[in-house]
Each structure stands twice: as structure tokens, then as C-alpha cells.
Amino acid sequence: MKRFLSKSLLPNAVLLAVALIMLIPMLQIVNVALKSNAEFLANPISIVKKPQWSNFIEAWTSAEMSIYFFNSFIYTFFVAAGVCIVATLAAYPIARKHVKGSNFLYMLFLSALFLPAGLVPLLFIMKYLNLMNTYHGFILMKIGGGLSVAVFIFTAFIKGIPKELDEAAAIDGCGYLRYVLTILLPLMKPAIMTVGMLSAIGTWNDFISPYVFLIDKELRPLTSGLYMFMGEYTVNWPILASGILIIAAPLLIAFIFLQKFIVSGITAGSIKG
């Protein structure tokens, strides 16, 4: 019994330590967001005495976050949906080996996970195709960037779906696209939730790409609003922390409700692959 407790105690202690390491900075951001600027400057690490809930309202209005929020929602929704649809159409023939060189294609997508993004060539391609500084151009670029992870997860998941289901659908006269969109996609719900959440996080929290590919301020997403709190000589840290929490809140809420599907999608893909 003591040996069992000692073996289980160490992993739990390590997990608790890692959780605290990640949780303490988040709690500190909340603590700073609720302070007044004078209280923060007096003692940045002290616990807030009188919460200033108006900081969130000031952060929302001063940075014009309503415009940025709309842009972030548009980018995140269409990128997540586009990645899931395109990756499904690519992963299914690869998993079922319906095309020649399916293993090569799979390794090609897999290799993209380990290669850095070619920013300079991508800039030339976007400019040549007149996709710079447009909604659809930014969405297409982000879809292309998220396909490698999506195809990797979807291919592993589809391999666990019985091939007899494909044959039964073909006997019943179900077409290729109809089978993928009406039968295969519902079965892939856990994997789709996982890929959709990963794509949403990558798009919602993207800070660099909007400044490179979106010139107009009106087209930039929510993360761009954080620059509004950066003065030439000073920074209002409580308002900045409030803006960070506003940006993080939607994805945090979505993750709380979808975490069951996300975990099951990752584990199912790892086992079935």
C-alpha cells in the first residue's frame, strides 16, 4: 500500500507543481487587471484591495474592441470551419489510400509540422495573388497554415473507422462527397472539435500575422487592440491586463464546454492511428 501511494504521489505532485506554475501568472494578470494605476505603481505584486471593474469597460471602449472583436470572430469561424472541411476531404483519401502516393502525401503534410513558416515567400505569393490586406486572403492563408496538424489528426482518426461502412454506403448508392459530408463528418465529431479548437486558438491569439498581412486597421483582429494601451513613455498596465483577459475569455469559455470532446478526439486519434 505504501509503495502504491509513493508511486502515485510523485506524479500527482509533479502535475500539481506544473499547474501552479501555469496558474500563478494567470492569477497575477487578474490581480493587476482589478487594480487602479496608482495602486499598481505603488506595489505591482500586492493583492488588490479595491477591485476596479471599470477597467474592463475602459479597455473595451478605449481600444475600440467592438470592431476588432467582429474581425476576430469572422477570421476564427471561417478558418476553423475551412480547416475542418478541407482537412477532411484530404485526410479521407489518404487514410483509405484512394490516391497513388498516399503515404508520400501523408508524410508531406506531416513534415510541415517541423518546418518553419516561409514568411518571405508567403509575402510574395500573397502580394502576387492580390490577397494582401483582405478578409478572404488572410482566411485562406490561415487555413493553409493549419492543414498539417488537421490532416495528421484526421487521418489517424479515419483509420479507426471500419471500411465496411464505406462499402455499405457505396452499395446504397451514396456518392463520394455525400458520404464524406453526411456520414463521415458526424462520426468524426471528437476529432473535429479538437482541430476546430486548435485552429480557433491559433487564429484568435495570432498577433504577428495581422501586422504583416493586414495593413488597414479596420481589418485587424482583437489582439491588435492591445497596442492601443502602449504609450510612448508609459503603459497603463491594469488596462492592458484587462484587455488581455477580454481577449482570452471567449476561448477559455469555449474550452471549458468542449474539453470533453477535445480530449477524446486526441486520445482516439492516438490509439486508432
Contacts in CASP RR format, 6 or more apart in sequence:
PFRMAT RR
TARGET T0000
AUTHOR 0000-0000-0000
METHOD contacts of the structure
MODEL  1
MKRFLSKSLLPNAVLLAVALIMLIPMLQIVNVALKSNAEFLANPISIVKK
PQWSNFIEAWTSAEMSIYFFNSFIYTFFVAAGVCIVATLAAYPIARKHVK
GSNFLYMLFLSALFLPAGLVPLLFIMKYLNLMNTYHGFILMKIGGGLSVA
VFIFTAFIKGIPKELDEAAAIDGCGYLRYVLTILLPLMKPAIMTVGMLSA
IGTWNDFISPYVFLIDKELRPLTSGLYMFMGEYTVNWPILASGILIIAAP
LLIAFIFLQKFIVSGITAGSIKG
28 45 0 8 1.000
29 241 0 8 1.000
29 244 0 8 1.000
29 245 0 8 1.000
30 241 0 8 1.000
30 245 0 8 1.000
31 47 0 8 1.000
31 48 0 8 1.000
32 40 0 8 1.000
32 44 0 8 1.000
32 237 0 8 1.000
32 238 0 8 1.000
32 241 0 8 1.000
33 55 0 8 1.000
33 56 0 8 1.000
33 238 0 8 1.000
33 241 0 8 1.000
33 242 0 8 1.000
33 243 0 8 1.000
33 244 0 8 1.000
33 245 0 8 1.000
34 48 0 8 1.000
34 51 0 8 1.000
34 52 0 8 1.000
34 53 0 8 1.000
34 55 0 8 1.000
34 238 0 8 1.000
35 48 0 8 1.000
35 52 0 8 1.000
35 238 0 8 1.000
36 50 0 8 1.000
36 52 0 8 1.000
36 238 0 8 1.000
37 236 0 8 1.000
37 237 0 8 1.000
37 238 0 8 1.000
37 239 0 8 1.000
39 46 0 8 1.000
39 48 0 8 1.000
39 49 0 8 1.000
39 50 0 8 1.000
40 237 0 8 1.000
40 238 0 8 1.000
44 237 0 8 1.000
52 238 0 8 1.000
55 238 0 8 1.000
55 239 0 8 1.000
55 241 0 8 1.000
55 242 0 8 1.000
56 242 0 8 1.000
56 243 0 8 1.000
56 245 0 8 1.000
56 246 0 8 1.000
58 239 0 8 1.000
58 242 0 8 1.000
59 65 0 8 1.000
59 229 0 8 1.000
59 239 0 8 1.000
59 240 0 8 1.000
59 242 0 8 1.000
59 243 0 8 1.000
59 246 0 8 1.000
60 66 0 8 1.000
60 243 0 8 1.000
60 246 0 8 1.000
62 228 0 8 1.000
62 229 0 8 1.000
62 239 0 8 1.000
63 225 0 8 1.000
63 226 0 8 1.000
63 228 0 8 1.000
63 229 0 8 1.000
63 243 0 8 1.000
64 225 0 8 1.000
64 228 0 8 1.000
65 222 0 8 1.000
65 225 0 8 1.000
65 243 0 8 1.000
65 246 0 8 1.000
67 218 0 8 1.000
68 220 0 8 1.000
68 221 0 8 1.000
68 222 0 8 1.000
68 223 0 8 1.000
68 224 0 8 1.000
68 225 0 8 1.000
69 222 0 8 1.000
71 218 0 8 1.000
71 219 0 8 1.000
71 220 0 8 1.000
71 221 0 8 1.000
71 222 0 8 1.000
72 203 0 8 1.000
72 204 0 8 1.000
72 221 0 8 1.000
72 222 0 8 1.000
72 223 0 8 1.000
74 135 0 8 1.000
74 139 0 8 1.000
75 135 0 8 1.000
75 138 0 8 1.000
75 139 0 8 1.000
75 142 0 8 1.000
75 203 0 8 1.000
75 204 0 8 1.000
75 221 0 8 1.000
76 199 0 8 1.000
76 200 0 8 1.000
76 203 0 8 1.000
76 204 0 8 1.000
78 139 0 8 1.000
79 139 0 8 1.000
79 142 0 8 1.000
79 143 0 8 1.000
79 199 0 8 1.000
79 200 0 8 1.000
79 203 0 8 1.000
80 195 0 8 1.000
80 196 0 8 1.000
80 197 0 8 1.000
80 199 0 8 1.000
80 200 0 8 1.000
80 203 0 8 1.000
82 143 0 8 1.000
83 143 0 8 1.000
83 144 0 8 1.000
83 146 0 8 1.000
83 147 0 8 1.000
83 150 0 8 1.000
83 195 0 8 1.000
83 196 0 8 1.000
83 199 0 8 1.000
84 150 0 8 1.000
84 192 0 8 1.000
84 195 0 8 1.000
84 196 0 8 1.000
84 199 0 8 1.000
86 143 0 8 1.000
86 144 0 8 1.000
86 147 0 8 1.000
86 150 0 8 1.000
87 146 0 8 1.000
87 147 0 8 1.000
87 150 0 8 1.000
87 151 0 8 1.000
87 154 0 8 1.000
87 195 0 8 1.000
88 154 0 8 1.000
88 180 0 8 1.000
88 184 0 8 1.000
88 185 0 8 1.000
88 188 0 8 1.000
88 192 0 8 1.000
89 180 0 8 1.000
90 105 0 8 1.000
90 109 0 8 1.000
90 147 0 8 1.000
90 151 0 8 1.000
90 154 0 8 1.000
91 150 0 8 1.000
91 151 0 8 1.000
91 154 0 8 1.000
91 155 0 8 1.000
91 158 0 8 1.000
92 98 0 8 1.000
92 154 0 8 1.000
92 158 0 8 1.000
92 180 0 8 1.000
92 184 0 8 1.000
93 99 0 8 1.000
93 102 0 8 1.000
94 102 0 8 1.000
94 105 0 8 1.000
94 106 0 8 1.000
94 109 0 8 1.000
94 151 0 8 1.000
94 155 0 8 1.000
95 154 0 8 1.000
95 155 0 8 1.000
95 158 0 8 1.000
95 159 0 8 1.000
96 158 0 8 1.000
96 163 0 8 1.000
96 166 0 8 1.000
99 105 0 8 1.000
106 151 0 8 1.000
106 155 0 8 1.000
109 147 0 8 1.000
109 148 0 8 1.000
109 151 0 8 1.000
109 152 0 8 1.000
110 148 0 8 1.000
110 152 0 8 1.000
112 145 0 8 1.000
112 147 0 8 1.000
112 148 0 8 1.000
113 148 0 8 1.000
113 149 0 8 1.000
113 152 0 8 1.000
117 145 0 8 1.000
119 212 0 8 1.000
122 141 0 8 1.000
123 212 0 8 1.000
123 213 0 8 1.000
125 131 0 8 1.000
126 132 0 8 1.000
126 137 0 8 1.000
126 141 0 8 1.000
126 213 0 8 1.000
131 137 0 8 1.000
131 138 0 8 1.000
131 140 0 8 1.000
131 141 0 8 1.000
132 213 0 8 1.000
132 215 0 8 1.000
133 213 0 8 1.000
133 214 0 8 1.000
133 215 0 8 1.000
133 216 0 8 1.000
133 219 0 8 1.000
134 219 0 8 1.000
135 219 0 8 1.000
137 213 0 8 1.000
138 209 0 8 1.000
138 210 0 8 1.000
138 213 0 8 1.000
138 214 0 8 1.000
138 219 0 8 1.000
141 209 0 8 1.000
141 213 0 8 1.000
142 199 0 8 1.000
142 202 0 8 1.000
142 203 0 8 1.000
142 206 0 8 1.000
142 209 0 8 1.000
146 199 0 8 1.000
149 195 0 8 1.000
149 198 0 8 1.000
150 195 0 8 1.000
150 198 0 8 1.000
150 199 0 8 1.000
153 191 0 8 1.000
153 194 0 8 1.000
153 195 0 8 1.000
153 265 0 8 1.000
153 266 0 8 1.000
153 269 0 8 1.000
154 188 0 8 1.000
154 191 0 8 1.000
154 195 0 8 1.000
155 273 0 8 1.000
156 269 0 8 1.000
156 270 0 8 1.000
156 272 0 8 1.000
156 273 0 8 1.000
157 188 0 8 1.000
157 190 0 8 1.000
157 191 0 8 1.000
157 265 0 8 1.000
157 268 0 8 1.000
157 269 0 8 1.000
157 272 0 8 1.000
157 273 0 8 1.000
158 184 0 8 1.000
158 188 0 8 1.000
159 272 0 8 1.000
159 273 0 8 1.000
160 272 0 8 1.000
160 273 0 8 1.000
161 184 0 8 1.000
161 187 0 8 1.000
165 183 0 8 1.000
166 179 0 8 1.000
169 175 0 8 1.000
169 179 0 8 1.000
169 183 0 8 1.000
170 179 0 8 1.000
174 182 0 8 1.000
174 183 0 8 1.000
185 192 0 8 1.000
189 261 0 8 1.000
190 261 0 8 1.000
190 262 0 8 1.000
190 264 0 8 1.000
190 265 0 8 1.000
190 268 0 8 1.000
191 265 0 8 1.000
191 268 0 8 1.000
191 269 0 8 1.000
193 258 0 8 1.000
193 261 0 8 1.000
193 262 0 8 1.000
193 265 0 8 1.000
194 261 0 8 1.000
194 262 0 8 1.000
194 265 0 8 1.000
194 266 0 8 1.000
197 254 0 8 1.000
197 255 0 8 1.000
197 258 0 8 1.000
197 262 0 8 1.000
200 251 0 8 1.000
200 254 0 8 1.000
201 251 0 8 1.000
203 221 0 8 1.000
204 221 0 8 1.000
204 222 0 8 1.000
204 223 0 8 1.000
204 247 0 8 1.000
204 250 0 8 1.000
204 251 0 8 1.000
205 223 0 8 1.000
205 247 0 8 1.000
205 251 0 8 1.000
206 221 0 8 1.000
206 223 0 8 1.000
207 223 0 8 1.000
207 224 0 8 1.000
207 226 0 8 1.000
210 219 0 8 1.000
210 220 0 8 1.000
210 221 0 8 1.000
210 223 0 8 1.000
210 224 0 8 1.000
211 220 0 8 1.000
211 224 0 8 1.000
214 220 0 8 1.000
217 224 0 8 1.000
222 246 0 8 1.000
222 247 0 8 1.000
223 247 0 8 1.000
225 243 0 8 1.000
226 240 0 8 1.000
226 243 0 8 1.000
226 244 0 8 1.000
226 247 0 8 1.000
229 235 0 8 1.000
229 236 0 8 1.000
229 239 0 8 1.000
229 240 0 8 1.000
229 243 0 8 1.000
230 240 0 8 1.000
255 262 0 8 1.000
END
